[in-house]
Amino acid sequence: MVKTIQLNDKPSKIKIVIETTYKEKIWIKVKDPSRKNTYYTKRYGFVEGKDTFFVLMPQAPTEAQVIIYNDNNGLLRVDNSFKVLEISRLAYNVAKPNFSKKTQAFVKFAQQFCDECGYLSSSSKGDVYKSNNGKFRIDYYDLIRSHQTGQRIPTPARISQINGRIEVSAEQFRNFTIPMRMAILLHEYSHFYLNKNPSNEIEADINGLNIYLKLGYPKIDIYNVFLNVFKTAPSERNKKRYIRLNNFVKNFK
């Protein structure tokens, strides 16, 4: 089923109640119908009986399209394997974080880029996007390559330790949800602007997640995006990163 709901660009929490007779793998997607490749969530849950899902949207479009379907059947006009008992918008009030002016400016720039990068142009040379204050820059590549060999690197983004420019892979970002994009950009921002040790990945994870969670973005997308990154580079170091990341997220209040 597909349902359009009005959000009026206000932070929102979407409540979805689903009921099944048997255990079913149910997909929930929320997207901006006016913007290509702009999803606020892509997730699934196994439902047996009645279950309630909440989609947290600290940044929201004017209207959102809620798409729900059974993984076994795909998106059908009529699917009797599940019932949607409720789809409603709730107010989502997040306390305003006490960030520095620099971080506030980057968050505003990152949110705008995440809203638009599903359809913004990219190129092999990197199309340039700058913040309104001119202090932050994203070079949007079709995909990221090694500066030395020219070989494709399976990373969604990286930041220069010299000038703080962020390089982003359109190949990956166009498939990510907005929260996943924000998690990656905040991680990269932390490397150059917040870390005591700019090369420390775990420190950047924690600093970025602290901003991400204080802004009210959902925890599930953290796992989705970082596991996506780690699976392309399995190592003991990334295992340690995941353990630290997981502990931080679970204990965050």
TADAVEN-V755076 format. One record per residue. N is the residue number from 0. PSI is psi as a letter, one per 20 degrees, with the letter a starting at -180 (999 if undefined). OMEGA is omega as a letter, one per 40 degrees, with the letter a starting at -180 (999 if undefined). BURIAL is b if it has 16 or more other C-alpha atoms within 10 Angstrom, else e. Layout:
BEGIN
n={N & N}
psi={PSI & PSI}
omega={OMEGA & OMEGA}
burial={BURIAL & BURIAL}
END
This chain:
BEGIN
n={0 & 1 & 2 & 3 & 4 & 5 & 6 & 7 & 8 & 9 & 10 & 11 & 12 & 13 & 14 & 15 & 16 & 17 & 18 & 19 & 20 & 21 & 22 & 23 & 24 & 25 & 26 & 27 & 28 & 29 & 30 & 31 & 32 & 33 & 34 & 35 & 36 & 37 & 38 & 39 & 40 & 41 & 42 & 43 & 44 & 45 & 46 & 47 & 48 & 49 & 50 & 51 & 52 & 53 & 54 & 55 & 56 & 57 & 58 & 59 & 60 & 61 & 62 & 63 & 64 & 65 & 66 & 67 & 68 & 69 & 70 & 71 & 72 & 73 & 74 & 75 & 76 & 77 & 78 & 79 & 80 & 81 & 82 & 83 & 84 & 85 & 86 & 87 & 88 & 89 & 90 & 91 & 92 & 93 & 94 & 95 & 96 & 97 & 98 & 99 & 100 & 101 & 102 & 103 & 104 & 105 & 106 & 107 & 108 & 109 & 110 & 111 & 112 & 113 & 114 & 115 & 116 & 117 & 118 & 119 & 120 & 121 & 122 & 123 & 124 & 125 & 126 & 127 & 128 & 129 & 130 & 131 & 132 & 133 & 134 & 135 & 136 & 137 & 138 & 139 & 140 & 141 & 142 & 143 & 144 & 145 & 146 & 147 & 148 & 149 & 150 & 151 & 152 & 153 & 154 & 155 & 156 & 157 & 158 & 159 & 160 & 161 & 162 & 163 & 164 & 165 & 166 & 167 & 168 & 169 & 170 & 171 & 172 & 173 & 174 & 175 & 176 & 177 & 178 & 179 & 180 & 181 & 182 & 183 & 184 & 185 & 186 & 187 & 188 & 189 & 190 & 191 & 192 & 193 & 194 & 195 & 196 & 197 & 198 & 199 & 200 & 201 & 202 & 203 & 204 & 205 & 206 & 207 & 208 & 209 & 210 & 211 & 212 & 213 & 214 & 215 & 216 & 217 & 218 & 219 & 220 & 221 & 222 & 223 & 224 & 225 & 226 & 227 & 228 & 229 & 230 & 231 & 232 & 233 & 234 & 235 & 236 & 237 & 238 & 239 & 240 & 241 & 242 & 243 & 244 & 245 & 246 & 247 & 248 & 249 & 250 & 251 & 252}
psi={q & p & p & p & q & p & i & k & k & q & p & q & o & p & p & p & p & q & p & q & g & r & p & q & o & p & q & p & q & p & r & o & i & i & p & q & l & n & q & h & q & o & r & q & q & o & p & o & c & p & q & p & q & p & o & p & n & h & p & q & r & g & q & q & p & p & p & p & q & p & h & h & i & a & o & q & h & p & o & j & i & r & p & o & h & p & o & q & p & q & q & n & o & p & p & o & q & m & q & r & h & g & g & g & h & g & g & g & g & g & g & g & g & h & h & i & i & h & i & q & q & r & r & h & i & o & p & p & p & q & r & h & i & j & i & q & p & p & o & o & q & g & q & p & q & p & h & g & i & j & q & p & p & l & q & h & r & r & q & p & i & g & i & j & p & p & p & p & o & h & h & g & h & h & i & q & r & g & h & g & g & g & g & g & h & h & g & g & g & h & g & h & i & h & q & h & o & h & i & o & g & g & g & h & g & g & g & g & h & g & g & g & h & h & i & j & q & q & h & h & h & g & g & g & g & h & h & g & g & h & h & i & m & p & r & h & g & h & g & h & g & g & g & g & g & g & g & g & g & h & j & p & 999}
omega={i & i & i & i & a & i & i & i & a & i & a & i & a & i & a & i & a & i & i & i & a & i & a & i & a & i & i & i & i & a & i & a & a & a & i & i & a & a & i & i & i & a & i & i & i & a & i & a & a & i & a & i & i & i & a & a & i & i & a & i & i & i & a & i & i & a & a & i & i & a & a & a & a & a & a & i & i & i & a & a & i & i & i & a & a & i & a & i & i & i & i & a & i & i & a & a & i & a & i & i & i & i & i & a & i & i & i & i & a & i & i & i & i & i & a & a & i & a & i & i & i & i & i & i & i & i & a & i & a & i & a & i & i & a & a & a & i & i & a & a & i & i & a & a & i & i & a & a & a & i & i & i & a & i & i & a & i & a & i & i & a & a & i & i & i & i & a & i & i & i & a & a & a & i & a & i & i & i & i & i & a & a & a & a & i & i & a & i & a & i & a & a & a & a & i & i & a & a & a & a & a & i & i & i & a & i & i & a & i & i & a & a & i & i & i & i & a & a & a & a & i & a & a & a & a & i & i & i & a & a & i & a & a & a & i & i & i & i & i & i & a & i & i & i & a & i & i & a & a & a & a & i & 999}
burial={e & e & e & e & e & e & b & e & e & b & b & b & b & b & e & b & e & b & b & b & e & e & e & b & b & b & b & b & b & b & b & b & b & e & e & e & b & b & b & b & b & b & b & b & e & e & b & e & e & e & e & e & e & b & b & b & b & b & b & b & b & e & b & b & b & b & b & b & b & b & e & e & e & e & e & e & e & e & e & e & b & b & b & e & e & e & b & e & b & e & e & b & e & e & e & e & e & e & e & e & e & e & b & e & b & b & b & e & b & b & b & e & b & b & b & b & b & b & e & e & e & b & e & e & e & b & b & b & b & e & b & e & e & e & e & b & b & b & b & b & b & b & b & b & b & e & e & e & e & e & e & e & e & e & b & b & b & b & b & e & e & e & e & b & b & b & b & b & b & b & b & b & b & b & e & b & b & b & b & b & b & b & b & b & b & b & b & b & b & b & b & b & e & b & b & e & e & e & e & e & b & b & b & b & b & b & b & b & b & b & b & b & b & b & b & b & b & b & b & e & b & b & b & b & b & b & e & e & b & b & e & e & e & e & e & e & e & b & e & e & b & b & e & e & b & e & e & e & b & e & e & e & e}
END
